[in-house]
């Protein structure tokens, strides 16, 4: 079958002037498209205007600057406020650091107590003096040995430990200040202390409550044993109370030469 003209969109044949009719349809559709685009542009512009108005309204409510001068002034105020906050935080940090390191601002009484314990400060007060002495040589003829007739290093240590236990605040041995690092050694009946050599009698003096110091001496088993030798062989033993003893400051060095931090590796 021969076609007489173009077919429509629905498959039916159009009249003989189908070309002009089709052109008119295209123009009609073009107008509708332009109308739709115009409406969309109007709506878009309206939306932009509403958005801009809303932003301006918010800016006005928030009192944001509307010119360069106001902007600079606003930033200056903000910088000043932030600077003040930084200064305040620095003050707080300094306070916390001082709390974590109280020794840097120790109270005067703490400084004094530390000086007394370290031996760097002299002290005067009531206390006791204990004197130990070798037995007379005549005891050798009564069956005693030389070892039983002399004052030993352990005897002095027992007296010193008992006085510390009785609450002694400061102490001397042969007039030399006893500190936490003091070490002495007896060789025969000679005492080596702080690089000096002393012979008996040996005197230990301690400042503190005299009753408490005496009680501590009396309840020491080691001192009781020494007193047995006093009774048996005539070793010297004398305790004197004083209302005013003077303990001098330690004049040597308190540096630790051989101490090691627990767990630390040996330097060698």
Secondary structure, 3 states (H helix, E strand, C coil): CCCCCCECCCCCECCCCHHHHHHHHHHHHHHHHHHHHHHHHHHHHHHHHHHHHHHHHHHHHCCCCCCHHHHHHHHHHHHHHHHHHHHHHHHHHHHHHHHHCHHHHCCHHHHHHHHHHHCCCCEEEEEEEEEEECCCHHHHHHCCCHHHHCCCHHHHHHHHHHHHHCCCCEEEECCEECCCCCCEEEECCEEEECCEEEECCEEEEEECCHHHHHHHHHCCHHHHHHHHHHHHHCCEEEEEEEEEEEECCCCCCCCCCCCCCCCCCCCC
